[in-house]
Amino acid sequence: MPNIEDLITTMVTPLIEFPSDFSIEKEETDEFMEYHLVLNPEDIGRVIGRKGRVIRSIRTIVYSIRNKGEKRSRIVVDEEDSSVEEFED
């Protein structure tokens, strides 16, 4: 059985500038096994790439791995932007 978390880590780590801020949170839904990528806000653009090409390539590789009887995999890039504040007039 392939370890998908190790595969994702191997592909993402060389792309990012802050590897110490990178983690993967696994969440199981009815249809999918979701892997949430938690990144430093400065690294999100590097992982997504221009027009989403990098994340699309990573997803293609991960989605191609099928385990018998297991759910399909899904990658989600968590984009929590705490630097955006709402201002009142």
matplotlib code that plots the C-alpha trace (Angstrom):
import matplotlib.pyplot as plt

x = [0.0, 1.6, 2.0, 0.3, 1.4, 5.1, 4.5, 2.9, 5.7, 8.3, 6.7, 5.9, 8.9, 11.4, 8.9, 8.4, 10.6, 9.4, 9.3, 9.0, 5.5, 4.4, 2.1, -0.6, -3.9, -5.8, -9.6, -12.0, -15.3, -17.9, -16.3, -12.7, -9.6, -8.7, -5.2, -5.2, -1.9, -1.1, 1.4, 3.0, 1.0, 4.1, 4.4, 0.8, 1.5, 4.5, 2.5, -0.4, 1.8, 0.8, -2.8, -2.8, -0.4, 1.8, -1.1, -2.9, 0.2, 0.5, -3.2, -2.9, -0.1, -1.9, -5.3, -3.7, -2.9, -5.8, -5.9, -8.4, -11.4, -10.2, -11.5, -10.1, -7.6, -8.2, -5.7, -6.9, -4.7, -5.8, -5.7, -6.3, -5.3, -5.2, -3.4, -6.7, -8.6, -12.0, -12.1, -15.2, -16.1]
y = [0.0, 3.3, 6.0, 9.0, 11.5, 10.6, 11.1, 14.5, 15.6, 14.5, 16.5, 19.7, 20.1, 21.1, 23.8, 25.7, 28.2, 27.4, 23.6, 23.8, 25.4, 22.6, 19.9, 17.5, 17.0, 13.9, 14.0, 11.2, 12.0, 9.6, 9.5, 10.7, 10.6, 14.3, 15.6, 19.2, 21.0, 23.5, 26.0, 29.3, 32.0, 32.9, 29.3, 28.9, 30.5, 28.3, 25.1, 26.3, 27.6, 29.7, 29.0, 26.1, 24.0, 22.8, 21.7, 20.1, 18.0, 16.9, 16.1, 14.0, 11.9, 11.4, 10.7, 8.0, 5.9, 3.6, 1.1, -1.7, -1.1, 2.3, 5.7, 8.0, 10.7, 14.4, 17.3, 20.5, 23.6, 25.4, 29.1, 30.7, 34.3, 35.9, 39.0, 40.3, 42.4, 44.0, 47.7, 49.6, 52.9]
z = [0.0, -1.0, 1.6, -0.1, 2.6, 2.0, -1.8, -1.3, 1.1, -1.4, -4.2, -2.2, 0.0, -2.8, -4.0, -0.7, 1.1, 4.6, 5.0, 8.8, 8.4, 6.1, 7.3, 6.0, 7.8, 6.8, 6.8, 5.8, 4.1, 2.6, -0.8, -0.4, 1.8, 1.9, 2.4, 3.5, 2.8, 5.5, 4.2, 5.0, 3.2, 1.1, -0.1, -1.3, -4.7, -5.2, -4.7, -6.8, -9.6, -12.6, -13.6, -11.1, -13.2, -10.3, -8.0, -11.0, -11.7, -8.1, -8.0, -11.2, -9.7, -6.4, -8.0, -10.2, -7.2, -6.6, -3.7, -3.8, -1.7, -0.5, -1.1, -3.8, -2.7, -2.8, -2.1, -0.6, -0.2, 2.9, 2.3, 5.7, 5.2, 8.6, 7.2, 5.6, 8.0, 7.7, 8.2, 9.4, 7.9]

ax = plt.figure().add_subplot(projection="3d")
ax.plot(x, y, z, "-o")
ax.set_aspect("equal")
plt.show()
